[in-house]
Amino acid sequence: MRHFDQQSFERDRTKIMADMKAASDAADHSKVVEIGRRYESVADYEFKKLYEASKSVLDAEAAKKSAEEAKKQAATSPRRTAAGGHIINGDSWFGASSKELFEKLVQYSVQGDSAAFGKLMTAGLLTGETTMFKNGEEVLLADTAIFSGMIKVRRKGDTQEYWTNIEATK
């Protein structure tokens, strides 16, 4: 691992932030991922949050599609694993700590307002009110709102609960 003195660390951090913002503004997903991997060794909390937020903005289109499908599909029961948990099905699923916040994110996504979605998602990521789920991640069911197509889940071993689309689990 590279050793950083304070001055070179701040210079590198500033460049990382500028590169990440430019790639995010250009909606260049591969560039965001490349920058994230290239500077992975820089242990900077703000950078990691910016990377996650930039990736979530770029995934907004996928979230829009899943939100539209959720409104069209009839409500179905969430699928369970053998251990009684659920598995996240895909990388573009997000969650919010309240129904209202989740519905607001879905509304922005359906309207195609990726700027508003990105701002709200980024703010939520920084405060812990929103999250991005990872494909294959195990979650446990906390609550259901079947007729609205939403379920509330929590990560195994965690107490924070998030509302998401019922289709997020398999």
C-alpha positions as CSV (number, residue, x, y, z in Angstrom):
1,M,0.0,0.0,0.0
2,R,1.2,3.5,-0.9
3,H,2.2,5.8,2.0
4,F,0.7,9.2,1.8
5,D,2.0,12.3,3.5
6,Q,-0.7,14.9,4.3
7,Q,0.0,17.2,1.3
8,S,0.1,14.4,-1.3
9,F,-3.0,12.8,0.3
10,E,-5.0,16.0,-0.1
11,R,-3.8,16.4,-3.7
12,D,-4.7,12.8,-4.6
13,R,-8.0,13.1,-2.7
14,T,-8.9,16.3,-4.6
15,K,-8.0,14.7,-8.0
16,I,-10.1,11.6,-7.1
17,M,-13.1,13.7,-6.2
18,A,-12.8,15.7,-9.4
19,D,-12.3,12.6,-11.6
20,M,-15.3,10.9,-9.9
21,K,-17.5,14.0,-10.3
22,A,-16.6,14.3,-13.9
23,A,-17.3,10.7,-14.6
24,S,-20.6,10.8,-12.7
25,D,-21.7,14.0,-14.5
26,A,-20.9,12.3,-17.8
27,A,-22.9,9.3,-16.8
28,D,-19.8,7.1,-17.6
29,H,-20.5,4.1,-15.5
30,S,-17.3,2.2,-16.6
31,K,-15.2,5.3,-15.7
32,V,-16.7,5.5,-12.2
33,V,-15.9,1.9,-11.6
34,E,-12.4,2.3,-13.0
35,I,-11.7,5.3,-10.8
36,G,-13.2,3.4,-7.8
37,R,-10.9,0.4,-8.4
38,R,-7.8,2.5,-9.2
39,Y,-8.1,4.5,-6.0
40,E,-9.4,1.7,-3.9
41,S,-6.4,1.8,-1.6
42,V,-7.2,5.4,-0.5
43,A,-9.0,4.8,2.8
44,D,-11.0,8.0,2.7
45,Y,-14.6,7.9,4.0
46,E,-15.8,10.8,1.9
47,F,-14.4,9.2,-1.3
48,K,-16.1,5.9,-0.6
49,K,-19.5,7.6,0.0
50,L,-19.0,9.7,-3.2
51,Y,-18.2,6.5,-5.1
52,E,-21.3,4.8,-3.8
53,A,-23.5,7.8,-4.5
54,S,-22.1,8.2,-8.0
55,K,-22.8,4.5,-8.7
56,S,-26.3,4.8,-7.3
57,V,-27.1,7.8,-9.6
58,L,-25.9,5.8,-12.6
59,D,-28.1,2.9,-11.5
60,A,-31.2,5.1,-11.4
61,E,-32.3,4.0,-14.8
62,A,-32.3,0.4,-13.7
63,A,-34.3,1.4,-10.6
64,K,-36.8,3.3,-12.8
65,K,-37.4,0.1,-14.8
66,S,-37.8,-2.0,-11.7
67,A,-40.2,0.5,-10.2
68,E,-42.4,0.5,-13.3
69,E,-42.5,-3.3,-13.3
70,A,-43.4,-3.3,-9.6
71,K,-46.4,-1.1,-10.3
72,K,-47.6,-3.4,-13.2
73,Q,-47.1,-6.8,-11.6
74,A,-49.6,-8.3,-9.3
75,A,-48.5,-8.6,-5.7
76,T,-46.7,-11.8,-4.9
77,S,-45.2,-13.2,-1.7
78,P,-41.5,-12.6,-1.2
79,R,-39.4,-15.7,-2.0
80,R,-37.6,-17.4,0.9
81,T,-34.3,-19.2,1.3
82,A,-34.1,-22.6,3.0
83,A,-32.9,-20.7,6.2
84,G,-36.0,-18.5,6.2
85,G,-34.2,-15.4,4.8
86,H,-34.4,-13.8,1.4
87,I,-31.8,-13.2,-1.2
88,I,-31.4,-9.8,-3.1
89,N,-31.9,-10.5,-6.8
90,G,-29.6,-8.0,-8.7
91,D,-27.4,-5.0,-8.1
92,S,-29.8,-2.1,-8.8
93,W,-32.1,-2.4,-5.8
94,F,-32.2,0.3,-3.2
95,G,-34.0,0.7,0.1
96,A,-35.2,3.5,2.3
97,S,-35.8,3.6,6.1
98,S,-39.3,4.9,5.7
99,K,-42.1,4.2,3.2
100,E,-42.5,7.8,2.4
101,L,-38.8,8.2,1.5
102,F,-38.9,5.0,-0.6
103,E,-42.0,6.2,-2.4
104,K,-40.4,9.6,-3.1
105,L,-37.3,7.9,-4.6
106,V,-39.5,5.6,-6.8
107,Q,-41.5,8.7,-7.9
108,Y,-38.3,10.5,-9.0
109,S,-37.1,7.4,-10.8
110,V,-40.4,6.8,-12.6
111,Q,-40.5,10.5,-13.6
112,G,-37.0,10.1,-15.1
113,D,-35.6,12.9,-12.8
114,S,-32.2,11.3,-12.2
115,A,-30.8,14.5,-10.7
116,A,-33.5,14.6,-7.9
117,F,-33.1,10.9,-7.4
118,G,-29.4,11.2,-7.1
119,K,-29.5,14.1,-4.6
120,L,-32.0,12.3,-2.4
121,M,-30.2,9.0,-2.6
122,T,-26.8,10.6,-1.9
123,A,-28.2,12.5,1.1
124,G,-29.8,9.3,2.4
125,L,-26.6,7.2,1.9
126,L,-24.7,9.8,3.9
127,T,-27.2,9.7,6.8
128,G,-28.0,6.0,6.6
129,E,-31.6,6.5,5.6
130,T,-31.1,4.8,2.2
131,T,-29.0,1.9,1.0
132,M,-27.9,0.0,-2.1
133,F,-28.3,-3.7,-1.9
134,K,-25.8,-6.1,-3.4
135,N,-26.8,-9.1,-5.6
136,G,-26.9,-12.3,-3.5
137,E,-27.0,-10.4,-0.2
138,E,-29.1,-12.2,2.4
139,V,-31.9,-10.2,4.1
140,L,-34.6,-11.0,6.6
141,L,-38.2,-9.9,6.2
142,A,-39.3,-7.3,8.8
143,D,-42.7,-6.1,7.4
144,T,-44.8,-6.3,4.3
145,A,-47.1,-4.0,2.4
146,I,-48.1,-6.5,-0.2
147,F,-50.7,-4.5,-2.0
148,S,-48.2,-1.6,-2.5
149,G,-45.5,-4.1,-3.8
150,M,-43.1,-3.2,-1.0
151,I,-41.4,-5.2,1.8
152,K,-39.3,-4.1,4.7
153,V,-36.0,-6.0,5.1
154,R,-32.9,-5.9,7.2
155,R,-29.5,-7.3,6.5
156,K,-28.7,-10.5,8.5
157,G,-26.9,-9.4,11.7
158,D,-28.0,-5.7,11.4
159,T,-30.8,-3.8,13.1
160,Q,-31.4,-1.1,10.4
161,E,-34.5,-1.9,8.3
162,Y,-35.3,-0.6,4.8
163,W,-38.3,-0.6,2.5
164,T,-37.7,-1.9,-1.0
165,N,-39.6,-3.5,-3.9
166,I,-40.9,-7.0,-3.4
167,E,-39.2,-8.0,-6.6
168,A,-35.8,-7.2,-5.0
169,T,-35.8,-10.6,-3.4
170,K,-35.8,-14.1,-4.8
